[in-house]
């Protein structure tokens, strides 16, 4: 008999749950908290989709949705770490950076700058050297696989 929680779970969510069990066995409180918060974010999005006002009402979470949520969690921690560093709170900044590092492991492979350049060059050939046309297309093609700031810098470089 299958567990109802993991019956519809994605590969990413299954990995997170397995690693949570390992963290519980090892009594690694930072990993436990980080993984629980992330799994909670998945659950919160699933619950939000039960509201008829939600744009994706009654649609299940896809792997891409889960990666986007994970990416958001990492970004929140990186921003918090920066704020803590600016406020001279090194201990809290280190904790946020550790949590971001723990979650980074679950992200799909990131595109290199060269791979981004290949994508952008192809888009420049198709769309012309107009930043306002190329940037949205580049964002769509690299979503979840590259940092938006890196993509923007490369698009600016190749369209100017």
ABEGO torsion letter per residue (X at the ends): XBBAAAAABBAAAAAAAAAAAAAAAAGBAAAAAAAAAAAAAAAAAAAAAABAABAABGBBBBAAAAAAAAAAAAAAAAAAAAAAAAAGBAAAAAAAAAAAAAAAAABBBBBBAAAAAAAAAAAAAAAEABAAAAAAAAAAAABGABBAAAAAAAAAAAAX
